Amino acid sequence: MVATMSVIVSPSTLFALMERLRETGAAIDPAEAVDAAIQHWLVTTCTAQPAAPRGYPGAPLPAAVAMPSDPSTAPAPSVPRNVTPGQGWTEPERRKFRFRLEDVAFD
């Protein structure tokens, strides 16, 4: 069983197809030519080479994942931080300049 379907084709495209079939002396009708063109398009797009990878062409990302049970990995050393606020930061007139990340990043 052959399924049929109506497809909108511009008059210029249909005229060019009819002229091409007439020039080449092809023994197929326009419906068969359209079917052959679709089959050719499907084959060429499925077998086409993938596009070159996009993005930064530098070093590849490391693919290793350190598991906690792996003895070859060690935890990163902790660096002490100075967490004391700067001079005047706790004064009431400066509090209006403090923002939480949630308040400004997700507007």
Long-range contacts (C-beta under 8 A, 24 or more apart in sequence): 7-34, 9-34
